[in-house]
Amino acid sequence: MKTRYFLFGLLAALILLWACSITTDFPEEDPEVQKAVQEAEKKTMEVINLLVEEKATGDSKGVDQFLAQEDPDGEIAALLEDYGGGVAIPIPRDVGVLGELWPPELKDFQDGDVVLFIGNGTSWQNMIMTLVYICDYHHAGVFDEEVAELMDDGFFISATIDVGVNGLCFQTLSELVYTSAVITRLRYYDNPEAVSDGVDYYNLYTQSVPTLYAFLHLNLEPVSRWNDFLWYCSKVPWRVYMEFGEMDIENNYFYFIDGKWEENRDTLFYQLYLKMLKCLLPRWAERWAGYLADRKLCRILDELITPDEIRWSGKEINVEHWDNL
């Protein structure tokens, strides 16, 4: 009898040790889990890239082929239908019906002004960004006074992906007006001369250095704000002000005050990654899917510089709004 109790006790202790070791070492040291995570990242990014391509070109062939091969039960297609339909135009917290007369004019901007906007609901910027995070503002750029004076086809330095345009580029005021429901101008008071130097530097950089548009790597890790080859829109004004004006115009705590990051669980990106993890993790590790998805989401929000973080940076700025709601 004592031997039996001893064996039961030993078995219970071994089970407890096994469970504790999983909790302690999970997930980095388990090869089976690592493989599942890598495959989930790959498949999620593949879907996101196909959706980005579809928004930019209007061609859904790539998405259709993926679903035919990878989604026999229709679960991914259902997610795409829930999250990829028409995007409603949100009304940001600081913009109402009393904005400036629409549209803004060139005289309303000066060198180094940061412009943020909310898409009109059909622009690809508006729709793509809602796949990844819940936001008010979807796009950003910085005003280049020299280009505005010399050229008719470019006033703002930004980063976009479109047919024939990749990475850093110039966008016109008329283009921004056409694709916008709200335009907000931020004018910072610190170091205007240094910021103008930064705008001139990235003017030349835009014209002479090859770049690509990206905000996530294939493993869903965010593109570094210091990466000189891969660019996204709101990274451009941040680099100008940080490198030349020595001013951080990002609100580093925007998503992590009062658990605001949790709102971004209700996005296609998060729900798609979570579904991939649940399908690919070994059965004993399925309970960790939510933890893994949360951790990935927080890393993305921590590294990316979003237009919302710039708008609510808390820095001393002059703000003007033009709204077409």
Secondary structure, DSSP 4 states (H G I P E B T S, - for coil): -HHHHHHHHHHHHHHHHHHHHHHHHTTTT-HHHHHHHHHHHHHHHHHHHHHHHHHHH---HHHHHHHHHH-TTSHHHHHHHHHSSPPP----TT--TT-BSSSP-GGG--TT-EEEEEE-SSSHHHHHHHHH---S--EEEEE-HHHHHH-SS--EEEEEEETTEEEEEEE-HHHHHHTEEEEEEEEE-S-HHHHHHHHHHHHHHHHHS--EE-SB-TTSPBPPTT-SSEE-TTHHHHHHHHHHS----S-TTTTTSTTGGGGGGSSHHHHHHHHHHHHHS-GGGGGGHHHHHHHHHHHHHHHS--HHHHHT----EEEEEEE--
